[in-house]
């Protein structure tokens, strides 16, 4: 097989991480593995392995003929058989197929608001998905949705998987007291519901003021971001909650932390949760998407219903007060990730699926 992973940017989001992870992992397993980025490079550029062929298109508009021609030429030159389009890159993949009909397409649906699929725009997907041989869904809700709404016959659920982070310089140093840090790896998007985090932080300031929250993820400098910053000031949390923006030394950041949290209203299977587990960190997370397929409440973490501030707070406090419990949960979550979400397991399913649909 000769496969291109197509993604719109190399910002440190879940879809972007998985595009890089697939390209890196496949470089050891197939004839040719490439990563093509359409619009914007970013911190994940440093994570691409040397064996992966790389192309940046610098796409400027929705229909960019130069980008279409460049991708078509790259695919032809390298005898590519499959373009694996992630998230919104599916439209460019379709345009390339128009110009290069023998290329085959699959789409990887990373849609984050999978709890609110009724509001999802579908016109473009309905029109273009007949040109795709198959769809990969990151959770069961999306798998069912694609079968019902897009009428796709070849839909597979493949959970995200963690990858060993390519060594980068440890340049981020978290504020606060060593041994008393709570980490939230999540871009500043509304679905991540950082306001629940701030409500918990406000309560924790009263009971355990030495513990601090560290928010790592892209700041879009939008209204949601501004509301978060305003709330931090309103709650007098400037010395308790710290924002870092996008960082590429994620492993280093996790190692400096003691508890990992996610306060999302909607998720697939968050890559950040897998990374917490990979580094053996205890977690408190909301019960959304496929999170409960990995986290079993009070066995390898705490699983809390959406927007339950008091219960989330109480769960965090239990971990703060019990270092042994933190360690036990971290080891148990690591074992669950290795068993159910290893790179080897997911790639085997992926390659078998491709072989079956292209028979």
C-alpha positions, 0 to 999 in steps of 0.5 A: 500500500502507498498512503497519504495522510491528508490534514489541514494543519499541524496544530496540536489538536487530536485530529492532527496528532492522529494524522501524524501518528498514522503516517509515522506508524505506517512508515514501518509497515507499508511501501510508502507513507506520506503526510500532506498538510494543506493550510498551516504548519505548526508544532507537530512538524517536529513529530514527523519521522524521517521515513515519512514523506512530507509535503506542505501545500500552503493552500490559500483558498477553498478551491486552490488550483496550485494546491490541487495540482501539487497534491496530484503531482505528488501522488502520481510521482509516488504512485500513491494508491490511497488518500486518507483524509482527516477531518475537513481535508475531505474536500481537497481529497475529492478535488484531487480525485476529480483530477486523478480518478484512479486514486482511492479515498477514505475519510477519518471523521474526528468530529468533536461535537459527537454528542450534538450530531443533530446540529451538524452540517451535512450537505457537503458530506452527503454530496461527496462521500459517495466518492470515498471508499470508506469512513473511519469514525473515532467513536460509536456515535459517529459510526452509527451516524455515518451509516444512517445519514451518509449511507456509507456501507464501509464504516469502521470504528477505530479508537485513537491510539497514543504514540511515543512522542519524538524527543523534543527539547523540554522547554515548558516549565509549569508554574506552581508547586512540584507535586501539586499540579493538575493538568488539562490538555485541551484546546480552548474550544467551547466543547471542552467546557473550561468553565467547569474547570474554573468552577472546580478551581474556585472551590479547590482554592478554598480547600487546597490552595496550594494545588494549581491548574495548568491549561495547555492547548491552542488559544484561538483568541476568540470570545470563548477564550476571553470569557475564560480569562475574564472568569479567572480574574473574576474568581481571583484565580490568577495564582491558581490557574495558568494558561500556556497555549500550544506546546510541543513538549507534551510528554515533558508537561505531563511528567510535571503534572500529578492529575490529568483532567478533562471537563468536556461536554463532548468528545470522541476518544480524546488523545489527551486522555490516552496521553495521560494514561501513557504517562501513568497519570490519575484522571478525572474526566467527564463521561462523554464519547468513548471515554467510558470504554477506557476509564472505569469509575473508581477502578482506573480513574474517576468518571463524572457526568457532564457539568457535575461541578461538586462531584468533579471537585470531590473526585479531584480532592480524593486524588489529592488526599491519596497519593497511593490511589493516584499511583494505582489509578495511573498504572491501571489506566496505563494497562488499559491503554496498552491493552485496548488502544495500542498502536499495534492493535489499531493499525492491524485493524486499519490495514485489514479493513483497507485490504477488505474494502479494496479487494 
